[in-house]
Amino acid sequence: MAATARGSVWERATRGPPPYWFPSPIDSRQTNLGRLMEANGPKLLGPAYKDPITSFNLFYKFSVENQEVYWSMVLKQLAVKFQKEPKSILSTSDTSKKGGTWLQGAVLNIAECCLLPCPSLNRTDDSTAIVWRDEGHDDYPVNRMSLKELRSQVITAANALDTMFHKGDPIAIDMPMTCNAVIIYLAIILGGFVVVSIADSFAPLEIGTRMGVSKAKAIFTQDFIIRGGKKVPLYSRVVQGSSSKAVVIPATGDYLGVTLRNGDMSWKDFLCRASGRSPIYSPVYQSVDALTNILFSSGTTGEPKAIPWSQLSPIRCAADTWAHMDVRPQDIFCWPTNLGWVMGPIALYACLLNGATLALYHGSPLGRDFCKFVQDAGVTLLGSVPSLVKSWKAGNCVKGLDWTKIRVLGTTGESSDIDDNLWLTSHTSYKPIVECCGGTELASSYIQGSLLQPQAFGAFSGASMSTGFVILDEQGTPYPDDVPCAGEVGLFPLHFGATNWLLNADHDKVYFGGMPIYNGRQLRRHGDIIQRTVGGYYIVQGRADDTMNLGGIKTSSVEIERVCNRADERLLETAAVSIKPAGGGPEHLAILAVLKDRSAQYDVNLLKSKFQKAIQKNLNPLFKVSHVKVVPEFPRTASNKLLRRVLRDQLKQELSNHSKL
């Protein structure tokens, strides 16, 4: 999936697995990054510059080594309006900040930037800011909200907030990513408050933990969540988890389906507090490093890390989607997600700081109704997670629909399945799929695809623009950049938009403790184990704590799962974990499986045999499958990451009990 300098060709490369594809015509010089390179490449790279394809690697390297130049160019492409211009792009004089000081002295309000007309992006008050549809209204036209209408509703909400809270107060959002959620999110930041992001799937205890860590003064939520025709209680979970004031929005219609506890407030009554206040609102302008959003790590062990986003973080979101996803003005961008996950704010800023339209489906994204919304809304950029694609494929949800307006696909969250990716791109006339992998604390991806490089299904073509990293061996020594290898990734610390503190943990210990020095600077920890292939592509093999030692050979869960997923057509997905015997000795490999037909009977011994043969043939003949178990589903975090640690602990306890019997 890539462009050529003059257009594109269709061919299959012969660099070995995974498959590399060059589909669908893309004029590289008309991509965002291509235009930037054509305008500045000859001046910056001299005679070495040829064209956006040939010179991509040179320009990427330039962006890492000359971040001040790169970011000064990219900032001009976005709807970022400073009230006070930065004194410098990057300063490294403060040695206490290992990630540097970015846009020193700059003052702005990033929510205001999302809401104003922008001539350079051809965005006017009449431009469409949001398109959406409610589940159950799938044969109705999509709804549309102009930039002017969005700004007006955000100002109303900000005026209401001013009557209830003090500037700087943390205010939580725990609800699906609807139009109202976007309005609330922007209003909180416009008014100088701080968003606390909580995923709508959390249990009461998890809601309470996040409310407590953030010291949130109130929480916006819904009475129910509408998913797949079902009403899932949400307000009741919020009430169980927190005593803070709740503002409750009806999931459907104008009236709530729950009785509010004393002190809580309906959305209608909340908006009434803005009555009589001026429709002209003065945003709260703050320094670029001011806190705007508190997000949380997945929380797979212990208390989740509370990750602060400054006003730099949204800029990073918009810049990377501009450069890698090629988000442009008038694009219609849809990525089913939630403001409690990092992808929610990324999607919001990717649209509103690039002049694109945000497409929201108020319901379940798993079935045909969502897929029809993608068609009816005219979506041009569609993002997903691999489990979503698997669901669409299993249900044949795209049959008879027209997805040819889509020009770029994106995927993140977990390892992609090559066959599923091929199925997905085939329904868009083989448009490129940009793989993304990053973290909440980075406000974006550190490796991802690019339209200026050939893309490989289930792999990443390189680092994000201006992001540098090395792959470390077991002694912490970096491998040479051109050598195929696998190991823990070490990020270059000067990373625009990355955190430099945490609310409830030692930032230096978490991200820098024990990391080696490289080129005079301490590397930043991310925790991924990645492989660089012979062709120079990257495959994420899992987290550093998802590796296992099988007979003295280190391997990753993801590597084994890729092989096992193809062992039988009746499998939906697998999870590989290792179990350490109670009496010591080598780790035992266990494979857990979820079937497409959850009610089907299956011979576990036959499945074990198929797994063993697949691993011996495609991975390593020395790896032995010791345990196989079929389960109805896998435990996952709110951001859909597989909780292998939970599976490992459950299986270990089960085997221990069996041993005692």
C-alpha positions in Angstrom: 0.0 0.0 0.0 2.0 2.9 -1.1 2.5 5.7 -3.7 5.1 6.2 -6.3 6.5 9.5 -7.3 4.2 9.8 -10.3 1.2 7.8 -9.0 1.1 4.1 -8.1 1.5 0.6 -9.3 -0.1 -2.7 -8.3 2.4 -5.3 -7.6 3.4 -7.8 -5.0 6.9 -7.3 -3.7 9.2 -10.3 -3.1 10.8 -9.4 0.2 9.3 -12.4 2.1 6.6 -12.5 4.7 4.5 -10.6 5.6 3.1 -9.7 2.2 3.8 -6.2 0.9 1.3 -4.5 -1.4 1.2 -1.5 -3.6 -2.5 -0.9 -4.3 -4.7 1.9 -5.4 -3.3 5.1 -7.1 -1.9 7.7 -4.8 -0.1 10.8 -6.1 2.7 11.1 -3.5 3.2 14.8 -4.3 -0.4 15.6 -3.3 -0.2 13.9 0.1 0.3 16.3 3.1 3.9 15.2 3.7 4.6 15.0 -0.1 3.6 18.6 -0.6 5.7 19.7 2.4 8.7 17.8 1.0 8.3 19.2 -2.5 8.2 22.7 -1.1 11.1 22.4 1.3 13.1 19.3 0.3 15.4 20.9 -2.2 16.3 23.6 0.4 16.7 21.3 3.3 18.3 18.3 1.7 20.1 20.0 -1.2 20.9 17.9 -4.3 20.1 14.7 -2.4 16.4 15.5 -2.6 14.7 13.7 -5.5 11.0 13.2 -4.8 8.7 12.3 -1.8 9.2 8.6 -2.4 12.9 8.4 -3.1 13.8 10.9 -0.4 11.4 9.8 2.3 14.0 8.2 4.5 16.3 11.2 4.2 13.5 13.5 5.2 12.5 11.4 8.1 16.1 11.4 9.4 16.2 15.1 8.9 13.0 15.5 11.0 14.7 13.5 13.9 17.9 15.4 13.8 16.4 18.9 13.2 13.2 18.9 15.2 13.0 22.7 15.5 12.9 23.0 11.7 10.4 20.1 11.2 7.9 21.3 13.8 8.1 24.9 12.7 6.9 23.8 9.3 4.2 21.4 10.5 2.7 23.9 13.0 1.9 26.1 10.0 -0.2 23.3 8.5 -2.6 23.1 11.5 -5.4 25.2 12.9 -3.2 26.3 15.9 -3.5 29.9 16.9 -1.2 31.3 19.5 -2.2 34.2 21.6 1.5 34.5 22.4 4.0 33.0 20.0 6.6 30.6 21.3 10.1 31.9 22.0 11.6 28.7 20.6 10.4 25.4 19.2 12.7 23.3 21.5 15.0 24.1 24.4 17.2 21.6 26.1 18.7 24.0 28.7 16.6 22.6 31.6 18.4 19.3 32.3 15.6 18.3 34.7 13.3 17.8 31.7 14.7 14.8 29.8 12.2 15.3 27.0 13.1 19.0 26.5 11.0 22.1 26.8 8.7 22.6 23.8 7.2 25.9 22.4 8.6 27.8 25.4 6.5 30.9 26.3 3.6 30.0 24.0 0.1 30.9 25.2 -3.2 29.6 23.6 -6.4 27.7 24.2 -6.4 24.5 22.2 -10.2 24.1 22.3 -10.6 27.5 20.8 -8.3 26.5 18.0 -10.7 23.6 17.2 -13.7 26.0 17.0 -12.6 28.9 14.9 -12.7 29.4 11.1 -9.3 28.8 9.5 -8.7 30.3 6.0 -5.6 28.2 5.4 -7.7 25.1 5.9 -10.7 26.5 3.9 -12.7 26.1 7.1 -15.6 28.5 7.5 -18.5 28.8 10.0 -20.6 26.8 7.5 -18.1 23.9 7.3 -19.4 20.6 8.7 -17.7 19.8 12.0 -19.5 16.6 13.0 -21.8 14.1 11.2 -23.5 11.4 13.3 -26.3 8.9 13.5 -28.1 7.2 16.4 -28.4 3.5 16.5 -31.9 2.4 15.4 -32.2 5.3 12.9 -30.1 3.6 10.3 -32.5 4.4 7.4 -32.6 8.1 8.2 -30.2 10.7 6.7 -27.1 11.3 8.8 -27.2 14.4 11.1 -24.8 17.3 10.5 -23.5 20.0 12.7 -21.7 23.1 11.3 -18.6 24.6 13.0 -20.8 27.6 14.0 -23.4 25.3 15.6 -20.7 23.3 17.4 -19.0 26.5 18.7 -22.4 27.9 20.0 -23.2 24.7 21.9 -19.7 24.5 23.4 -20.0 28.1 24.6 -23.3 27.3 26.2 -21.8 24.4 28.0 -18.8 26.5 29.0 -21.0 29.2 30.4 -22.9 26.7 32.5 -19.6 25.2 33.8 -18.6 28.7 34.9 -21.6 28.9 37.2 -20.6 25.7 39.1 -16.8 25.3 39.2 -13.5 27.1 39.7 -10.9 27.5 36.9 -8.6 24.5 36.9 -11.1 22.1 38.5 -10.9 18.5 37.1 -14.3 17.4 35.6 -14.8 13.8 34.4 -16.5 12.5 31.3 -17.8 8.9 31.5 -20.0 8.2 28.5 -19.9 7.1 24.8 -18.2 9.4 22.3 -21.3 11.2 21.2 -21.8 14.8 19.9 -22.6 15.8 23.5 -19.5 14.2 24.8 -17.4 16.2 22.3 -19.2 19.4 23.2 -18.6 18.8 26.9 -14.9 17.9 26.3 -14.3 21.1 24.4 -16.3 23.2 26.8 -14.2 22.0 29.8 -11.0 23.0 28.1 -12.3 26.2 26.6 -13.3 27.3 30.1 -9.9 26.6 31.7 -11.0 23.4 33.4 -9.4 19.9 33.1 -11.0 16.9 31.5 -10.8 13.6 33.3 -11.2 10.8 30.8 -13.0 7.6 32.0 -14.0 4.8 29.7 -17.7 4.0 29.7 -17.0 0.2 30.1 -15.5 0.5 33.6 -17.1 -1.1 36.7 -17.9 1.1 39.7 -14.7 0.4 41.5 -12.6 1.5 38.5 -14.7 4.7 38.1 -14.2 5.5 41.7 -10.4 4.9 41.5 -10.1 7.3 38.6 -12.3 9.9 40.2 -10.2 9.7 43.4 -6.8 9.8 41.7 -7.8 12.9 39.6 -9.8 14.6 42.4 -12.6 15.2 39.9 -15.2 17.7 41.2 -18.0 16.3 39.0 -18.8 13.8 36.3 -20.8 13.9 33.0 -22.5 10.7 32.1 -25.5 9.1 30.5 -28.4 7.2 32.0 -27.8 4.2 29.7 -25.6 3.1 26.9 -27.4 2.0 23.7 -25.4 -0.9 22.2 -26.8 -3.5 19.7 -30.4 -2.7 20.7 -29.7 -3.1 24.4 -29.8 -0.6 27.2 -26.7 -1.0 29.3 -26.9 0.9 32.7 -24.2 3.6 33.1 -25.5 6.1 35.6 -26.1 3.4 38.2 -22.4 2.4 37.9 -21.3 6.0 38.3 -23.5 6.4 41.4 -22.0 3.2 42.9 -18.4 4.4 42.1 -18.4 8.0 43.1 -20.2 10.5 45.3 -19.2 13.4 43.1 -22.0 15.5 41.5 -23.2 13.9 38.2 -24.7 15.7 35.2 -26.8 13.0 33.4 -27.6 13.0 29.7 -30.5 10.9 28.3 -29.2 8.2 25.9 -32.3 8.7 23.7 -34.9 11.4 23.6 -35.2 14.4 25.9 -36.1 12.7 29.1 -34.0 10.6 31.5 -34.8 6.9 32.1 -33.5 7.0 35.7 -34.3 8.8 38.9 -31.4 11.0 40.0 -30.0 11.0 43.5 -30.0 14.2 45.5 -27.5 16.7 44.2 -27.2 15.3 40.7 -28.5 17.2 37.7 -30.1 16.5 34.3 -28.4 17.8 31.1 -31.4 20.0 30.5 -31.1 21.7 33.9 -27.3 22.0 33.4 -27.7 23.9 30.2 -30.4 26.2 31.7 -27.7 27.6 34.0 -26.2 29.3 31.0 -29.5 31.2 30.4 -29.0 34.9 30.1 -25.2 34.7 29.8 -23.4 36.2 26.8 -23.1 34.1 23.6 -19.7 35.6 23.3 -17.2 33.7 25.4 -13.7 34.6 26.4 -11.6 31.4 26.4 -9.1 30.9 29.2 -5.6 31.3 27.6 -2.9 29.3 29.3 0.8 28.3 28.7 1.3 25.5 26.3 2.3 23.2 29.1 -0.9 23.8 31.1 -2.9 20.7 32.1 -6.0 20.1 29.9 -6.8 16.4 30.1 -6.1 13.5 32.6 -6.1 10.1 30.9 -5.2 6.7 32.4 -3.1 3.8 31.5 -4.9 0.4 31.1 -4.3 -0.4 34.7 -3.5 -4.0 34.2 -1.7 -4.2 37.5 -2.3 -2.0 40.6 -3.5 1.6 40.4 -3.7 2.9 36.9 -1.1 5.6 36.0 -2.8 9.1 35.7 -1.3 10.6 32.6 -1.5 14.4 32.2 -1.9 15.9 28.7 -0.8 19.5 28.1 -1.7 21.6 25.1 1.2 20.1 23.3 -0.5 16.7 23.3 -3.4 17.7 21.0 -0.9 19.3 18.6 1.0 16.0 18.4 -2.2 14.1 17.7 -3.1 16.4 14.8 0.4 16.5 13.4 0.9 12.8 13.3 -2.5 12.1 11.7 -1.7 14.9 9.2 1.6 13.3 8.3 0.8 9.6 8.4 -3.0 9.2 8.0 -2.9 12.2 5.5 -5.9 13.9 7.2 -7.0 16.9 5.1 -9.7 19.6 5.1 -13.1 18.2 4.1 -12.1 14.7 4.9 -14.7 12.7 6.9 -12.9 10.8 9.7 -14.5 8.0 11.6 -12.7 5.9 14.3 -15.1 4.2 16.7 -13.6 4.8 20.1 -14.2 6.5 23.5 -12.9 9.7 25.2 -11.7 7.4 28.0 -9.2 5.8 25.6 -6.3 7.7 24.1 -7.8 7.2 20.6 -10.8 9.4 21.5 -9.0 12.7 22.0 -6.7 11.8 19.1 -9.7 11.4 16.7 -11.2 14.7 18.0 -8.0 16.7 17.5 -7.1 14.9 14.3 -10.3 16.3 12.8 -10.7 19.7 14.4 -7.1 20.9 14.1 -6.9 19.6 10.5 -10.2 21.0 9.2 -11.7 17.6 8.8 -15.2 16.4 9.8 -15.6 14.0 12.8 -18.0 11.1 12.1 -19.7 9.6 15.2 -22.0 6.6 15.4 -24.1 6.6 18.6 -24.3 2.8 19.1 -22.4 -0.4 18.6 -19.7 -0.4 15.9 -19.7 -4.2 15.6 -22.4 -4.8 13.0 -23.9 -3.9 9.7 -25.6 -0.7 10.9 -22.3 0.9 11.7 -20.9 -0.2 8.4 -23.9 1.4 6.6 -23.2 4.6 8.5 -19.7 4.6 7.1 -21.2 4.4 3.6 -24.0 7.0 4.2 -21.7 9.5 5.9 -19.2 9.4 3.0 -16.4 8.4 5.3 -13.0 9.0 3.7 -10.7 7.9 6.6 -11.8 4.9 8.6 -10.0 3.6 11.7 -10.5 0.5 13.7 -9.0 -2.1 16.0 -8.4 -5.7 14.6 -11.1 -7.2 16.7 -13.7 -4.9 15.0 -12.5 -5.9 11.6 -12.8 -9.6 12.7 -16.4 -8.9 13.7 -17.3 -7.2 10.4 -15.7 -10.0 8.5 -17.4 -12.8 10.5 -20.8 -11.1 10.0 -20.2 -10.2 6.3 -21.3 -6.7 7.4 -20.0 -4.8 4.4 -21.7 -7.0 1.7 -23.7 -4.7 -0.7 -22.3 -1.5 0.8 -20.2 1.0 -1.0 -17.0 1.9 0.9 -15.1 3.2 -2.1 -15.0 6.8 -0.8 -12.6 5.6 1.9 -9.1 6.6 0.8 -7.1 5.7 3.9 -7.6 3.0 6.6 -6.1 3.0 10.1 -5.7 0.3 12.7 -4.3 0.3 16.3 -4.8 -1.3 19.7 -3.5 -4.8 19.0 -1.7 -6.9 16.5 -3.5 -7.1 13.1 -4.4 -10.3 11.3 -3.0 -10.3 7.7 -6.1 -12.1 6.3 -8.5 -9.7 8.0 -6.5 -6.7 6.7 -6.7 -8.1 3.1 -10.5 -8.6 3.5 -10.8 -5.0 4.8 -8.8 -3.3 2.1 -10.6 -5.4 -0.6 -13.8 -3.6 0.3 -12.3 -0.2 -0.3 -10.8 -0.9 -3.7 -7.5 -1.8 -1.9 -6.8 1.5 -0.1 -3.8 1.7 2.2 -4.0 0.5 5.8 -1.8 2.6 8.1 -0.8 0.6 11.2 -0.3 2.7 14.3 1.3 1.8 17.7 2.0 4.2 20.5 0.8 5.2 23.9 -1.2 7.6 26.0 1.9 9.1 27.5 3.2 9.9 24.0 -0.1 11.4 22.7 0.4 9.5 19.5 2.3 6.6 17.9 6.0 6.0 17.9 5.9 3.6 14.9 3.3 3.7 12.1 2.8 3.4 8.4 3.2 6.2 5.8 1.6 6.7 2.4 5.1 7.4 1.1 6.3 3.9 1.8 5.1 0.4 0.7 3.0 -1.0 3.6 3.1 -4.5 4.9 -0.1 -6.1 6.4 0.3 -6.6 10.1 3.6 -4.5 10.2 4.8 -1.0 10.5 6.9 0.7 7.8 8.9 2.9 10.2 9.0 5.4 13.0 6.7 8.4 13.3 8.0 11.6 11.9 10.6 13.3 14.2 10.6 10.2 16.5 13.8 8.2 16.9 14.3 4.9 18.6 16.7 1.9 18.9 16.1 -1.7 19.5 18.0 -3.0 22.6 19.5 -6.5 23.1 19.3 -8.3 26.4 22.3 -6.3 27.8 20.7 -3.0 26.8 23.0 -2.4 23.9 21.4 -1.0 20.8 21.5 -3.1 17.6 22.7 -1.3 14.5 19.9 0.4 12.6 20.1 -1.8 9.5 20.3 -5.2 11.2 17.2 -7.5 11.5 16.7 -8.1 15.2 14.2 -8.2 18.1 14.3 -6.6 21.5 12.9 -3.9 23.7 12.4 -0.5 22.1 14.2 2.5 23.5 12.8 5.9 22.4 14.8 9.0 21.9 13.7 11.3 24.8 13.1 14.5 22.8 9.6 13.7 21.7 7.1 16.5 21.1 3.9 16.0 23.1 5.2 13.3 25.5 4.6 13.5 29.2 7.2 14.8 31.6 5.3 14.0 34.8 2.6 11.7 36.2 -0.1 12.5 38.8 0.4 9.4 40.9 3.7 7.8 40.1 7.4 8.7 39.7 7.7 9.7 36.0 11.5 9.4 35.9 11.4 5.9 37.5 8.6 4.6 35.2 9.9 5.9 31.9 13.7 6.4 32.4 14.8 4.2 35.3 17.4 1.7 34.2 17.4 2.8 30.6 20.8 3.2 28.8 22.4 6.3 27.5 22.5 6.7 23.8 24.2 9.6 22.0 24.5 11.5 25.2 20.9 11.2 26.3 19.0 8.6 28.4 16.5 6.6 26.3 12.9 6.6 27.2 11.1 3.3 28.1 8.0 2.3 26.2 7.8 -1.4 27.1 7.3 -2.9 23.7 9.3 -5.8 22.2 9.6 -5.2 18.5 11.2 -7.1 15.6 12.9 -5.5 12.7 12.5 -7.7 9.6 14.9 -8.4 6.8 13.0 -5.9 4.7 13.3 -3.1 7.3 9.7 -3.4 8.6 8.7 -3.6 12.2 6.4 -6.1 14.0 5.3 -5.6 17.6 5.8 -8.9 19.4 4.1 -7.8 22.6 4.9 -6.0 25.8 8.2 -6.7 27.6 6.2 -8.6 30.2 4.5 -10.7 27.6 7.7 -12.6 26.6 8.2 -16.2 27.6 11.1 -18.5 27.8 10.4 -21.9 26.2 13.2 -24.3 26.6 15.8 -21.5 26.8 14.4 -19.7 23.7 12.8 -16.4 24.3 9.6 -15.7 22.2 6.6 -13.5 22.4 2.9 -14.3 22.9 2.0 -12.4 19.8 4.3 -14.5 17.6 2.8 -17.7 18.8 -0.8 -16.3 18.5 -0.2 -15.3 14.8 0.6 -19.0 14.0 -2.2 -20.5 16.1 -4.9 -18.2 14.8 -4.5 -20.0 11.4 -4.4 -23.5 12.8 -8.2 -24.1 12.4 -10.8 -22.1 10.5 -13.3 -22.4 13.4 -11.1 -20.2 15.6 -11.9 -16.6 16.3 -8.7 -15.8 18.2 -6.1 -17.3 20.5 -4.0 -16.2 23.5 -0.6 -17.7 24.3 0.8 -17.6 27.9 3.5 -19.5 29.7 3.0 -21.2 33.1 5.9 -21.6 35.5 5.6 -25.0 37.3 5.2 -24.8 41.1 8.2 -26.9 41.6 10.4 -25.0 39.2 11.7 -26.0 35.8 11.1 -24.8 32.3 8.0 -22.7 31.5 5.0 -24.6 30.0 3.2 -23.2 26.9 -0.5 -22.8 27.2 -2.9 -21.8 24.4 -6.4 -20.5 25.2 -8.9 -20.3 22.3 -12.2 -18.5 21.5 -14.3 -20.2 18.8 -16.4 -18.3 16.2 -19.4 -20.4 17.3 -19.3 -20.1 21.1 -21.9 -23.0 21.5 -20.0 -25.5 19.3 -18.4 -28.6 20.9 -14.7 -29.1 20.2 -12.2 -31.8 20.9 -9.5 -30.1 22.9 -6.9 -32.8 22.1 -7.5 -32.4 18.4 -7.0 -28.6 18.8 -3.9 -29.2 20.8 -2.5 -31.3 18.0 -3.3 -28.7 15.4 -1.6 -26.0 17.5 1.5 -28.2 18.0 1.8 -28.9 14.2 1.3 -25.2 13.3 4.0 -24.1 15.8 6.4 -26.8 14.7 6.0 -26.0 11.0 5.8 -22.2 11.2 7.7 -21.2 14.3 10.0 -23.6 16.2 9.9 -27.4 16.4 11.2 -27.2 19.9 8.2 -25.4 21.3 5.8 -27.8 23.0 2.1 -27.0 23.7 1.4 -28.3 27.3 -2.1 -27.0 27.9 -5.1 -26.0 25.7 -8.4 -24.5 26.9 -11.4 -23.2 25.0 -13.0 -20.2 26.7 -16.1 -18.0 25.7 -14.1 -14.8 25.6 -10.8 -13.1 26.7 -10.5 -10.5 29.4 -9.6 -7.1 28.0 -8.8 -3.6 29.2 -11.2 -0.7 28.3 -8.9 0.1 25.4 -9.4 -3.5 24.1 -5.9 -4.8 25.0 -5.7 -8.5 25.8 -5.1 -9.2 29.5 -2.7 -12.1 29.1 -1.6 -11.7 32.7 -5.2 -12.3 33.9 -5.4 -15.4 31.7 -2.1 -16.6 33.0 -3.1 -16.2 36.7 -6.5 -17.9 36.1 -5.0 -20.9 34.4 -2.2 -21.2 37.0 -4.8 -21.2 39.8 -6.9 -23.8 37.9 -3.9 -26.1 37.3 -2.9 -25.7 40.9 -6.4 -26.7 42.1 -6.4 -29.7 39.7 -3.0 -30.7 41.1 -4.2 -30.7 44.7 -7.2 -32.8 43.7 
